[in-house]
Amino acid sequence: MDVSVLSFDHSVPIDLLTTERIEVLRGSVTLLYGGSAIGGVVNVIDNRTARKRAFDAKGGVMGKAEVCAGGAANERSTGAMVETGTDKFAIHVDAFDRSTKNLKMPKNMSCASGVNSVKVCNSDSNTKGGAVNGTLSFDKGYPILKDDVDFARKNLGKLDYATVGGGTPEFLGAILAKNENLDIASVPYTTTADALPDALTGRVAHWITPMISAVQVHKGAKIRILAVGRDTRSELIKDIPIIKESGHPALDVSSVYYFFAPAGTPAGIVQQLNAAAVTALASPTVIQQLA
């Protein structure tokens, strides 16, 4: 998305102090942001609205501040953020002030003739902003799989779940529906990219998918993962229980992956492939992705 349609001179009113991460989105999911975004979207996720409880019942306060200076435009930047609350509410306050002088250049760029200057005329800027936000937390919704199953049981024939490519996801949904006497329809999709927009917008009520496809949108509070189908909790989302912990011990859908080579592959080649695979799987990056 061209930021010039949002603000003058491409000066985006977002401060790094409150920014948690930046997403670069492409494909059909960009349609959620309007037709003009089909070329791609740069989505900034900030912490101004609390998406999870940061404090316990006793309450607390936390904050951070920064002061920056330097650069060819004599940049000056200050910002501060304070958050307080309990397990029931959260209050966020932040403010920032950014300014730059005329940009210094290695050649004469003066607006006035006959004046020797090495600064770009009218390139200075000043941006100020801030936000105050309050969030209340309620013990409603369906934070665990058991609550969701109870809701589905009370709404037989009204809910559905998205799957991609058949196989394990569709099988898991069918077994869960059979074990719990649920009437819930399977909605098959060809690819994850096809299912994601419908899951984000609520066009489908549930989504059964490989965990790696849902972790980022879960952390961005766009969907909620109810349970993970493996024998131990994932390091990526330690607060999410496994299916066994959610009251369904018969539903163990942990996946095992194998590396294959064509029959008759020389033993030396097999050993080289095995060593390369073992080395790759020991990489911290790979371990984190598979956690």
Stockholm file with secondary structure:
# STOCKHOLM 1.0

chainA/1-291         MDVSVLSFDHSVPIDLLTTERIEVLRGSVTLLYGGSAIGGVVNVIDNRTARKRAFDAKGGVMGKAEVCAGGAANERSTGAMVETGTDKFAIHVDAFDRSTKNLKMPKNMSCASGVNSVKVCNSDSNTKGGAVNGTLSFDKGYPILKDDVDFARKNLGKLDYATVGGGTPEFLGAILAKNENLDIASVPYTTTADALPDALTGRVAHWITPMISAVQVHKGAKIRILAVGRDTRSELIKDIPIIKESGHPALDVSSVYYFFAPAGTPAGIVQQLNAAAVTALASPTVIQQLA
#=GR chainA/1-291 SS CCGGGTSGGGCCCCCGGGEEEEEEECSGGGGGGCGGGTTCEEEEEESSSCSSCCSCTTCEEEEEEEEEEETTTTEEEEEEEEEEECSSEEEEEEEEEEEECCCBCSSCCCSSTTCCCCBCTTCCEEEEEEEEEEEECCSCSCCSHHHHHHHHHHTTTSEEEEEESSSHHHHHHHHHHHHTTCCEEEEEESSHHHHHHHHHHTSSSEECCCHHHHHHHHHTTSSCCCCBCSSSCCSSCTTSCBTGGGTCTTCCCCCCCCCCCCTTCCHHHHHHHHHHHHHHHTSHHHHHHHC
#=GC SS_cons         CCGGGTSGGGCCCCCGGGEEEEEEECSGGGGGGCGGGTTCEEEEEESSSCSSCCSCTTCEEEEEEEEEEETTTTEEEEEEEEEEECSSEEEEEEEEEEEECCCBCSSCCCSSTTCCCCBCTTCCEEEEEEEEEEEECCSCSCCSHHHHHHHHHHTTTSEEEEEESSSHHHHHHHHHHHHTTCCEEEEEESSHHHHHHHHHHTSSSEECCCHHHHHHHHHTTSSCCCCBCSSSCCSSCTTSCBTGGGTCTTCCCCCCCCCCCCTTCCHHHHHHHHHHHHHHHTSHHHHHHHC
//
